[in-house]
Amino acid sequence: MRELDKILDKDEKIFWEGKPKFLPFILSVSIIPILFGLVWLIFTIPFFIAMIQKSPVGWWVLLTPHFWIGFILVFGIPLYQVLVYRFVYYAITNKRVIFQKGLIGRDFEMVDLDQITNAEVRVGFLDKLFGGNSGSVLIATAGSFTFTRRGPVKKPYTMRHIIEPYNVFKTLKEVSHAVKTDIEFPNKYRPEVNPGYKTDYKPKE
């Protein structure tokens, strides 16, 4: 559900907007818990059989923590991702990059274009297998770090598993460069023709 209009300024223009591809988005977070949960449930089968042999109402083992841990890993986490997916949305405007997310309430993260220090594209295995031409665009700022016991760790803002990531990356770079240029060299001070630097530098022979 797109709710970007709630936070857009009156003069703000959207240059690109989109959602993640469904399967890569769901599996990127869920595939490891699913595999671990399946293994966990397989190990509970002998316990389940033993309980049935001891009691005709052995099905009550389904209520034990052993079962529910595996059940949540296999079904709970993917289901949560499916519910969250509906509200995940990304946009690039003439001012910022917007990340919409949240399940019960709507949460927004924003990165001003002039604060972007680096950006990169990543196309992973799940993108190749299930996403067609999808991939993720990672955006770094001076403050995009999280702190652990080992110190600060880079934690970029990520537009995950979007369609045509290279085109989105180009759009982001062009817009952010234009915004930074306007801040440092406003239009009224910018010459129509920029001759650039002229040097006579020659490398030593």
FIBA-811660 format. One record per atom (N, C-alpha, C): atom name; residue in one letter; x, y, z. Coordinates in nm, 2 decimals, padded with zeros to 4 digits, m for minus. Example, Ala and Ser with C-alpha at 12.3 -4.5 7.8 and 13.67 -1.06 7.14 Angstrom:
% residues 2
   atom   type       xx       yy       zz
      N      A    01.32   m00.57    00.78
     CA      A    01.23   m00.45    00.78
      C      A    01.32   m00.33    00.78
      N      S    01.28   m00.22    00.71
     CA      S    01.37   m00.11    00.71
      C      S    01.29    00.00    00.79
END
This chain:
% residues 205
   atom   type       xx       yy       zz
      N      M    00.08   m00.12    00.00
     CA      M    00.00    00.00    00.00
      C      M    00.09    00.13    00.00
      N      R    00.08    00.20   m00.10
     CA      R    00.16    00.32   m00.12
      C      R    00.10    00.44   m00.04
      N      E    00.18    00.50    00.05
     CA      E    00.14    00.61    00.14
      C      E    00.24    00.72    00.14
      N      L    00.32    00.73    00.03
     CA      L    00.42    00.83    00.02
      C      L    00.37    00.97    00.02
      N      D    00.25    00.99   m00.03
     CA      D    00.19    01.13   m00.03
      C      D    00.18    01.19    00.11
      N      K    00.18    01.11    00.21
     CA      K    00.17    01.17    00.35
      C      K    00.28    01.25    00.39
      N      I    00.40    01.23    00.33
     CA      I    00.52    01.30    00.37
      C      I    00.58    01.39    00.26
      N      L    00.53    01.39    00.14
     CA      L    00.59    01.47    00.03
      C      L    00.56    01.61    00.06
      N      D    00.66    01.70    00.03
     CA      D    00.64    01.84    00.03
      C      D    00.56    01.89   m00.09
      N      K    00.51    02.01   m00.08
     CA      K    00.42    02.06   m00.19
      C      K    00.50    02.06   m00.32
      N      D    00.62    02.10   m00.32
     CA      D    00.70    02.12   m00.44
      C      D    00.79    02.00   m00.47
      N      E    00.77    01.89   m00.40
     CA      E    00.85    01.77   m00.42
      C      E    00.80    01.69   m00.54
      N      K    00.90    01.65   m00.62
     CA      K    00.87    01.57   m00.74
      C      K    00.93    01.43   m00.73
      N      I    00.85    01.33   m00.77
     CA      I    00.91    01.19   m00.76
      C      I    00.96    01.16   m00.90
      N      F    01.09    01.12   m00.90
     CA      F    01.16    01.08   m01.03
      C      F    01.15    00.93   m01.05
      N      W    01.14    00.85   m00.94
     CA      W    01.13    00.71   m00.95
      C      W    01.06    00.66   m00.83
      N      E    00.98    00.55   m00.84
     CA      E    00.92    00.49   m00.73
      C      E    00.90    00.34   m00.76
      N      G    00.90    00.25   m00.66
     CA      G    00.88    00.11   m00.69
      C      G    00.88    00.03   m00.56
      N      K    00.85   m00.10   m00.58
     CA      K    00.85   m00.20   m00.47
      C      K    00.95   m00.31   m00.50
      N      P    00.98   m00.39   m00.40
     CA      P    01.07   m00.51   m00.42
      C      P    01.00   m00.61   m00.50
      N      K    01.07   m00.70   m00.57
     CA      K    01.02   m00.82   m00.63
      C      K    00.98   m00.91   m00.51
      N      F    00.86   m00.98   m00.53
     CA      F    00.81   m01.06   m00.41
      C      F    00.90   m01.17   m00.36
      N      L    00.93   m01.27   m00.44
     CA      L    01.00   m01.38   m00.40
      C      L    01.14   m01.35   m00.34
      N      P    01.22   m01.27   m00.41
     CA      P    01.35   m01.24   m00.36
      C      P    01.34   m01.17   m00.22
      N      F    01.24   m01.08   m00.21
     CA      F    01.22   m01.01   m00.08
      C      F    01.19   m01.10    00.03
      N      I    01.09   m01.19    00.01
     CA      I    01.05   m01.29    00.11
      C      I    01.16   m01.38    00.15
      N      L    01.23   m01.44    00.05
     CA      L    01.33   m01.54    00.07
      C      L    01.46   m01.49    00.13
      N      S    01.49   m01.37    00.10
     CA      S    01.62   m01.31    00.14
      C      S    01.63   m01.31    00.30
      N      V    01.51   m01.30    00.36
     CA      V    01.51   m01.30    00.51
      C      V    01.47   m01.43    00.56
      N      S    01.39   m01.51    00.49
     CA      S    01.32   m01.63    00.54
      C      S    01.40   m01.76    00.51
      N      I    01.48   m01.76    00.41
     CA      I    01.53   m01.89    00.36
      C      I    01.61   m01.97    00.46
      N      I    01.70   m01.90    00.54
     CA      I    01.78   m01.96    00.64
      C      I    01.69   m02.01    00.76
      N      P    01.60   m01.93    00.81
     CA      P    01.51   m01.98    00.92
      C      P    01.43   m02.10    00.87
      N      I    01.38   m02.09    00.74
     CA      I    01.30   m02.20    00.69
      C      I    01.38   m02.33    00.69
      N      L    01.50   m02.33    00.64
     CA      L    01.59   m02.45    00.64
      C      L    01.62   m02.50    00.78
      N      F    01.65   m02.41    00.86
     CA      F    01.68   m02.45    01.00
      C      F    01.56   m02.50    01.07
      N      G    01.44   m02.44    01.04
     CA      G    01.32   m02.49    01.10
      C      G    01.28   m02.63    01.05
      N      L    01.30   m02.66    00.92
     CA      L    01.27   m02.79    00.87
      C      L    01.36   m02.90    00.94
      N      V    01.49   m02.86    00.95
     CA      V    01.58   m02.96    01.02
      C      V    01.53   m02.98    01.16
      N      W    01.49   m02.87    01.23
     CA      W    01.44   m02.88    01.37
      C      W    01.32   m02.97    01.38
      N      L    01.23   m02.95    01.28
     CA      L    01.10   m03.04    01.29
      C      L    01.13   m03.18    01.26
      N      I    01.23   m03.21    01.17
     CA      I    01.27   m03.35    01.14
      C      I    01.32   m03.42    01.26
      N      F    01.39   m03.34    01.34
     CA      F    01.45   m03.40    01.47
      C      F    01.34   m03.43    01.57
      N      T    01.22   m03.36    01.56
     CA      T    01.11   m03.38    01.65
      C      T    01.02   m03.50    01.62
      N      I    01.04   m03.55    01.49
     CA      I    00.96   m03.67    01.45
      C      I    00.97   m03.79    01.54
      N      P    01.10   m03.83    01.57
     CA      P    01.11   m03.95    01.66
      C      P    01.04   m03.93    01.80
      N      F    01.05   m03.81    01.85
     CA      F    00.99   m03.77    01.97
      C      F    00.83   m03.78    01.96
      N      F    00.79   m03.73    01.84
     CA      F    00.64   m03.73    01.82
      C      F    00.59   m03.88    01.81
      N      I    00.66   m03.96    01.74
     CA      I    00.63   m04.10    01.72
      C      I    00.63   m04.18    01.86
      N      A    00.73   m04.15    01.94
     CA      A    00.74   m04.21    02.07
      C      A    00.62   m04.17    02.16
      N      M    00.58   m04.05    02.15
     CA      M    00.46   m04.00    02.23
      C      M    00.33   m04.07    02.18
      N      I    00.32   m04.09    02.05
     CA      I    00.20   m04.16    02.00
      C      I    00.19   m04.30    02.05
      N      Q    00.31   m04.36    02.05
     CA      Q    00.31   m04.50    02.10
      C      Q    00.28   m04.52    02.25
      N      K    00.32   m04.42    02.32
     CA      K    00.29   m04.42    02.47
      C      K    00.15   m04.39    02.50
      N      S    00.09   m04.30    02.42
     CA      S   m00.05   m04.26    02.45
      C      S   m00.13   m04.23    02.32
      N      P   m00.25   m04.27    02.32
     CA      P   m00.33   m04.25    02.20
      C      P   m00.36   m04.10    02.17
      N      V   m00.33   m04.02    02.27
     CA      V   m00.35   m03.88    02.25
      C      V   m00.21   m03.81    02.24
      N      G   m00.12   m03.88    02.18
     CA      G    00.02   m03.83    02.17
      C      G    00.03   m03.70    02.08
      N      W   m00.08   m03.67    02.01
     CA      W   m00.07   m03.55    01.93
      C      W   m00.05   m03.42    02.01
      N      W   m00.07   m03.43    02.14
     CA      W   m00.05   m03.31    02.23
      C      W    00.10   m03.26    02.22
      N      V    00.19   m03.34    02.17
     CA      V    00.32   m03.30    02.15
      C      V    00.33   m03.17    02.06
      N      L    00.23   m03.15    01.98
     CA      L    00.22   m03.04    01.90
      C      L    00.22   m02.91    01.98
      N      L    00.18   m02.92    02.10
     CA      L    00.18   m02.80    02.19
      C      L    00.31   m02.78    02.26
      N      T    00.41   m02.86    02.24
     CA      T    00.53   m02.84    02.31
      C      T    00.62   m02.74    02.24
      N      P    00.71   m02.68    02.32
     CA      P    00.80   m02.58    02.26
      C      P    00.88   m02.63    02.14
      N      H    00.92   m02.76    02.14
     CA      H    01.00   m02.82    02.04
      C      H    00.93   m02.80    01.90
      N      F    00.80   m02.83    01.90
     CA      F    00.72   m02.81    01.77
      C      F    00.71   m02.67    01.73
      N      W    00.67   m02.58    01.83
     CA      W    00.64   m02.45    01.79
      C      W    00.76   m02.37    01.75
      N      I    00.88   m02.40    01.80
     CA      I    01.00   m02.33    01.75
      C      I    01.02   m02.36    01.60
      N      G    01.01   m02.49    01.57
     CA      G    01.02   m02.52    01.42
      C      G    00.91   m02.46    01.34
      N      F    00.79   m02.47    01.39
     CA      F    00.68   m02.42    01.32
      C      F    00.69   m02.27    01.29
      N      I    00.73   m02.19    01.39
     CA      I    00.75   m02.05    01.37
      C      I    00.86   m02.02    01.27
      N      L    00.97   m02.09    01.28
     CA      L    01.08   m02.07    01.18
      C      L    01.04   m02.10    01.04
      N      V    00.96   m02.21    01.02
     CA      V    00.92   m02.25    00.88
      C      V    00.81   m02.16    00.83
      N      F    00.71   m02.13    00.91
     CA      F    00.59   m02.06    00.86
      C      F    00.58   m01.92    00.92
      N      G    00.62   m01.89    01.04
     CA      G    00.59   m01.76    01.10
      C      G    00.67   m01.65    01.04
      N      I    00.80   m01.67    01.03
     CA      I    00.88   m01.56    00.97
      C      I    00.85   m01.53    00.82
      N      P    00.83   m01.63    00.74
     CA      P    00.78   m01.60    00.60
      C      P    00.65   m01.53    00.60
      N      L    00.55   m01.57    00.68
     CA      L    00.42   m01.51    00.69
      C      L    00.44   m01.36    00.73
      N      Y    00.52   m01.33    00.82
     CA      Y    00.55   m01.19    00.87
      C      Y    00.60   m01.11    00.75
      N      Q    00.70   m01.17    00.67
     CA      Q    00.75   m01.10    00.56
      C      Q    00.65   m01.07    00.45
      N      V    00.56   m01.17    00.43
     CA      V    00.45   m01.15    00.34
      C      V    00.36   m01.03    00.38
      N      L    00.33   m01.02    00.51
     CA      L    00.25   m00.91    00.56
      C      L    00.32   m00.78    00.55
      N      V    00.45   m00.78    00.57
     CA      V    00.53   m00.65    00.57
      C      V    00.54   m00.61    00.42
      N      Y    00.55   m00.70    00.33
     CA      Y    00.58   m00.67    00.19
      C      Y    00.48   m00.57    00.13
      N      R    00.35   m00.58    00.18
     CA      R    00.25   m00.50    00.13
      C      R    00.28   m00.35    00.14
      N      F    00.35   m00.32    00.25
     CA      F    00.37   m00.18    00.28
      C      F    00.51   m00.12    00.25
      N      V    00.60   m00.21    00.19
     CA      V    00.73   m00.16    00.16
      C      V    00.73   m00.09    00.02
      N      Y    00.78    00.03    00.02
     CA      Y    00.78    00.11   m00.10
      C      Y    00.90    00.20   m00.09
      N      Y    00.96    00.23   m00.21
     CA      Y    01.07    00.32   m00.22
      C      Y    01.04    00.43   m00.32
      N      A    01.11    00.55   m00.30
     CA      A    01.10    00.66   m00.40
      C      A    01.22    00.74   m00.40
      N      I    01.25    00.80   m00.52
     CA      I    01.36    00.90   m00.53
      C      I    01.29    01.02   m00.58
      N      T    01.31    01.13   m00.50
     CA      T    01.25    01.26   m00.54
      C      T    01.36    01.36   m00.57
      N      N    01.32    01.48   m00.60
     CA      N    01.42    01.58   m00.62
      C      N    01.48    01.63   m00.50
      N      K    01.45    01.57   m00.38
     CA      K    01.51    01.62   m00.25
      C      K    01.57    01.50   m00.18
      N      R    01.52    01.38   m00.19
     CA      R    01.56    01.27   m00.10
      C      R    01.52    01.14   m00.15
      N      V    01.57    01.04   m00.08
     CA      V    01.53    00.90   m00.11
      C      V    01.44    00.86    00.01
      N      I    01.32    00.80   m00.02
     CA      I    01.23    00.77    00.09
      C      I    01.21    00.62    00.09
      N      F    01.21    00.56    00.22
     CA      F    01.19    00.42    00.24
      C      F    01.06    00.41    00.33
      N      Q    00.96    00.35    00.27
     CA      Q    00.83    00.33    00.34
      C      Q    00.83    00.18    00.39
      N      K    00.79    00.16    00.51
     CA      K    00.78    00.03    00.57
      C      K    00.69    00.03    00.68
      N      G    00.69   m00.08    00.76
     CA      G    00.60   m00.09    00.88
      C      G    00.49   m00.19    00.85
      N      L    00.43   m00.25    00.96
     CA      L    00.32   m00.34    00.95
      C      L    00.19   m00.28    01.00
      N      I    00.19   m00.25    01.13
     CA      I    00.07   m00.19    01.19
      C      I    00.06   m00.04    01.16
      N      G    00.17    00.04    01.19
     CA      G    00.17    00.18    01.15
      C      G    00.27    00.20    01.04
      N      R    00.27    00.31    00.97
     CA      R    00.36    00.34    00.86
      C      R    00.48    00.41    00.91
      N      D    00.60    00.35    00.88
     CA      D    00.72    00.41    00.92
      C      D    00.79    00.46    00.79
      N      F    00.87    00.57    00.80
     CA      F    00.94    00.62    00.69
      C      F    01.08    00.66    00.73
      N      E    01.18    00.62    00.65
     CA      E    01.31    00.66    00.66
      C      E    01.35    00.75    00.54
      N      M    01.43    00.85    00.56
     CA      M    01.46    00.94    00.45
      C      M    01.61    00.97    00.45
      N      V    01.66    00.98    00.33
     CA      V    01.80    01.02    00.31
      C      V    01.81    01.14    00.22
      N      D    01.85    01.25    00.26
     CA      D    01.86    01.37    00.18
      C      D    01.97    01.34    00.07
      N      L    01.94    01.38   m00.05
     CA      L    02.03    01.35   m00.16
      C      L    02.17    01.41   m00.14
      N      D    02.18    01.53   m00.08
     CA      D    02.31    01.59   m00.06
      C      D    02.39    01.52    00.05
      N      Q    02.33    01.43    00.13
     CA      Q    02.40    01.35    00.23
      C      Q    02.46    01.22    00.19
      N      I    02.43    01.18    00.06
     CA      I    02.48    01.05    00.01
      C      I    02.62    01.06   m00.01
      N      T    02.70    00.97    00.04
     CA      T    02.84    00.96    00.02
      C      T    02.88    00.85   m00.07
      N      N    02.80    00.75   m00.09
     CA      N    02.83    00.64   m00.18
      C      N    02.71    00.56   m00.21
      N      A    02.71    00.50   m00.32
     CA      A    02.60    00.41   m00.36
      C      A    02.65    00.29   m00.44
      N      E    02.59    00.18   m00.43
     CA      E    02.63    00.06   m00.51
      C      E    02.51   m00.03   m00.54
      N      V    02.53   m00.11   m00.64
     CA      V    02.43   m00.21   m00.68
      C      V    02.47   m00.35   m00.65
      N      R    02.38   m00.43   m00.60
     CA      R    02.42   m00.57   m00.57
      C      R    02.30   m00.66   m00.63
      N      V    02.34   m00.75   m00.71
     CA      V    02.25   m00.85   m00.77
      C      V    02.29   m00.99   m00.72
      N      G    02.21   m01.05   m00.63
     CA      G    02.24   m01.17   m00.56
      C      G    02.18   m01.29   m00.63
      N      F    02.21   m01.41   m00.57
     CA      F    02.16   m01.54   m00.62
      C      F    02.01   m01.54   m00.63
      N      L    01.94   m01.49   m00.52
     CA      L    01.79   m01.49   m00.53
      C      L    01.74   m01.40   m00.64
      N      D    01.81   m01.29   m00.66
     CA      D    01.77   m01.20   m00.77
      C      D    01.78   m01.27   m00.90
      N      K    01.88   m01.34   m00.92
     CA      K    01.90   m01.42   m01.05
      C      K    01.80   m01.53   m01.06
      N      L    01.78   m01.60   m00.95
     CA      L    01.69   m01.72   m00.96
      C      L    01.54   m01.68   m00.96
      N      F    01.50   m01.58   m00.89
     CA      F    01.36   m01.56   m00.88
      C      F    01.32   m01.42   m00.92
      N      G    01.41   m01.33   m00.93
     CA      G    01.38   m01.19   m00.96
      C      G    01.39   m01.14   m01.10
      N      G    01.44   m01.22   m01.19
     CA      G    01.46   m01.18   m01.33
      C      G    01.57   m01.07   m01.33
      N      N    01.53   m00.95   m01.35
     CA      N    01.63   m00.84   m01.35
      C      N    01.63   m00.76   m01.23
      N      S    01.60   m00.82   m01.11
     CA      S    01.60   m00.74   m00.99
      C      S    01.74   m00.73   m00.92
      N      G    01.75   m00.64   m00.82
     CA      G    01.87   m00.63   m00.75
      C      G    01.85   m00.52   m00.64
      N      S    01.95   m00.50   m00.56
     CA      S    01.94   m00.40   m00.45
      C      S    02.03   m00.28   m00.47
      N      V    01.99   m00.17   m00.43
     CA      V    02.07   m00.04   m00.44
      C      V    02.10    00.00   m00.29
      N      L    02.23    00.00   m00.26
     CA      L    02.27    00.03   m00.12
      C      L    02.32    00.18   m00.12
      N      I    02.27    00.25   m00.02
     CA      I    02.30    00.40   m00.01
      C      I    02.37    00.42    00.12
      N      A    02.49    00.48    00.11
     CA      A    02.57    00.51    00.24
      C      A    02.57    00.66    00.26
      N      T    02.56    00.70    00.39
     CA      T    02.58    00.84    00.43
      C      T    02.69    00.84    00.54
      N      A    02.72    00.96    00.58
     CA      A    02.82    00.97    00.68
      C      A    02.78    00.91    00.81
      N      G    02.65    00.90    00.83
     CA      G    02.59    00.85    00.96
      C      G    02.53    00.71    00.95
      N      S    02.55    00.64    00.84
     CA      S    02.48    00.51    00.82
      C      S    02.56    00.40    00.88
      N      F    02.58    00.41    01.01
     CA      F    02.65    00.31    01.08
      C      F    02.57    00.26    01.20
      N      T    02.59    00.13    01.24
     CA      T    02.54    00.08    01.36
      C      T    02.65    00.04    01.45
      N      F    02.63    00.04    01.58
     CA      F    02.74    00.02    01.67
      C      F    02.73   m00.12    01.74
      N      T    02.84   m00.19    01.74
     CA      T    02.84   m00.33    01.80
      C      T    02.96   m00.33    01.90
      N      R    02.98   m00.44    01.96
     CA      R    03.09   m00.46    02.06
      C      R    03.22   m00.43    01.99
      N      R    03.23   m00.46    01.87
     CA      R    03.36   m00.45    01.79
      C      R    03.37   m00.31    01.74
      N      G    03.28   m00.22    01.76
     CA      G    03.28   m00.09    01.71
      C      G    03.18   m00.06    01.60
      N      P    03.19    00.06    01.53
     CA      P    03.09    00.09    01.43
      C      P    03.10    00.00    01.31
      N      V    02.98   m00.04    01.26
     CA      V    02.98   m00.12    01.14
      C      V    02.89   m00.05    01.04
      N      K    02.94   m00.05    00.91
     CA      K    02.86    00.02    00.81
      C      K    02.73   m00.05    00.79
      N      K    02.62    00.03    00.79
     CA      K    02.49   m00.02    00.77
      C      K    02.41    00.07    00.67
      N      P    02.43    00.04    00.54
     CA      P    02.37    00.13    00.44
      C      P    02.22    00.12    00.43
      N      Y    02.15    00.22    00.39
     CA      Y    02.01    00.22    00.36
      C      Y    02.00    00.14    00.23
      N      T    01.90    00.05    00.22
     CA      T    01.89   m00.04    00.11
      C      T    01.75   m00.04    00.04
      N      M    01.75   m00.02   m00.09
     CA      M    01.63   m00.05   m00.16
      C      M    01.64   m00.19   m00.21
      N      R    01.57   m00.28   m00.15
     CA      R    01.59   m00.43   m00.17
      C      R    01.52   m00.49   m00.29
      N      H    01.59   m00.56   m00.37
     CA      H    01.53   m00.64   m00.48
      C      H    01.43   m00.57   m00.56
      N      I    01.48   m00.45   m00.61
     CA      I    01.39   m00.37   m00.70
      C      I    01.41   m00.41   m00.84
      N      I    01.32   m00.37   m00.93
     CA      I    01.33   m00.40   m01.07
      C      I    01.43   m00.30   m01.14
      N      E    01.51   m00.35   m01.23
     CA      E    01.60   m00.27   m01.30
      C      E    01.69   m00.18   m01.21
      N      P    01.77   m00.25   m01.12
     CA      P    01.84   m00.17   m01.02
      C      P    01.95   m00.08   m01.09
      N      Y    02.00   m00.12   m01.20
     CA      Y    02.11   m00.04   m01.26
      C      Y    02.05    00.10   m01.31
      N      N    01.93    00.09   m01.37
     CA      N    01.87    00.22   m01.41
      C      N    01.83    00.30   m01.29
      N      V    01.78    00.24   m01.18
     CA      V    01.75    00.32   m01.06
      C      V    01.88    00.38   m01.00
      N      F    01.99    00.30   m01.01
     CA      F    02.12    00.35   m00.96
      C      F    02.16    00.47   m01.04
      N      K    02.15    00.47   m01.17
     CA      K    02.19    00.58   m01.26
      C      K    02.10    00.70   m01.22
      N      T    01.97    00.68   m01.21
     CA      T    01.88    00.79   m01.17
      C      T    01.93    00.86   m01.04
      N      L    01.96    00.77   m00.94
     CA      L    02.00    00.82   m00.81
      C      L    02.12    00.90   m00.82
      N      K    02.22    00.85   m00.89
     CA      K    02.35    00.92   m00.90
      C      K    02.33    01.06   m00.98
      N      E    02.25    01.06   m01.08
     CA      E    02.23    01.18   m01.16
      C      E    02.16    01.29   m01.07
      N      V    02.06    01.25   m01.00
     CA      V    01.98    01.34   m00.92
      C      V    02.06    01.39   m00.80
      N      S    02.13    01.30   m00.73
     CA      S    02.21    01.34   m00.62
      C      S    02.32    01.43   m00.66
      N      H    02.38    01.41   m00.78
     CA      H    02.49    01.49   m00.83
      C      H    02.44    01.63   m00.86
      N      A    02.32    01.64   m00.92
     CA      A    02.26    01.76   m00.96
      C      A    02.23    01.85   m00.83
      N      V    02.17    01.78   m00.73
     CA      V    02.14    01.85   m00.61
      C      V    02.26    01.90   m00.54
      N      K    02.36    01.82   m00.53
     CA      K    02.49    01.87   m00.47
      C      K    02.55    01.98   m00.54
      N      T    02.54    01.98   m00.67
     CA      T    02.60    02.09   m00.76
      C      T    02.52    02.22   m00.73
      N      D    02.39    02.21   m00.72
     CA      D    02.31    02.32   m00.70
      C      D    02.33    02.39   m00.56
      N      I    02.36    02.30   m00.47
     CA      I    02.39    02.35   m00.33
      C      I    02.53    02.42   m00.33
      N      E    02.63    02.37   m00.39
     CA      E    02.76    02.43   m00.39
      C      E    02.77    02.54   m00.50
      N      F    02.71    02.52   m00.61
     CA      F    02.71    02.62   m00.71
      C      F    02.57    02.65   m00.76
      N      P    02.50    02.74   m00.69
     CA      P    02.36    02.77   m00.73
      C      P    02.35    02.82   m00.88
      N      N    02.24    02.80   m00.94
     CA      N    02.22    02.82   m01.08
      C      N    02.26    02.97   m01.12
      N      K    02.23    03.06   m01.04
     CA      K    02.26    03.20   m01.08
      C      K    02.41    03.23   m01.08
      N      Y    02.49    03.14   m01.01
     CA      Y    02.64    03.16   m01.01
      C      Y    02.71    03.07   m01.11
      N      R    02.64    02.98   m01.17
     CA      R    02.70    02.88   m01.25
      C      R    02.71    02.93   m01.40
      N      P    02.83    02.93   m01.46
     CA      P    02.84    02.97   m01.60
      C      P    02.77    02.88   m01.69
      N      E    02.73    02.93   m01.80
     CA      E    02.66    02.85   m01.90
      C      E    02.76    02.75   m01.97
      N      V    02.89    02.80   m01.98
     CA      V    02.99    02.72   m02.04
      C      V    03.11    02.71   m01.93
      N      N    03.14    02.58   m01.90
     CA      N    03.25    02.56   m01.81
      C      N    03.37    02.50   m01.88
      N      P    03.48    02.58   m01.90
     CA      P    03.59    02.54   m01.98
      C      P    03.67    02.43   m01.91
      N      G    03.65    02.42   m01.78
     CA      G    03.73    02.32   m01.71
      C      G    03.87    02.36   m01.68
      N      Y    03.96    02.27   m01.64
     CA      Y    04.10    02.30   m01.61
      C      Y    04.18    02.28   m01.74
      N      K    04.28    02.37   m01.76
     CA      K    04.37    02.36   m01.87
      C      K    04.51    02.35   m01.81
      N      T    04.57    02.24   m01.82
     CA      T    04.70    02.22   m01.77
      C      T    04.80    02.17   m01.88
      N      D    04.92    02.20   m01.85
     CA      D    05.03    02.15   m01.94
      C      D    05.11    02.04   m01.88
      N      Y    05.05    01.97   m01.79
     CA      Y    05.12    01.87   m01.72
      C      Y    05.17    01.76   m01.81
      N      K    05.29    01.72   m01.80
     CA      K    05.34    01.61   m01.88
      C      K    05.42    01.51   m01.78
      N      P    05.39    01.38   m01.79
     CA      P    05.46    01.29   m01.71
      C      P    05.61    01.29   m01.74
      N      K    05.69    01.26   m01.64
     CA      K    05.83    01.25   m01.65
      C      K    05.87    01.13   m01.74
      N      E    05.96    01.15   m01.83
     CA      E    06.01    01.04   m01.92
      C      E    06.11    00.95   m01.85
END
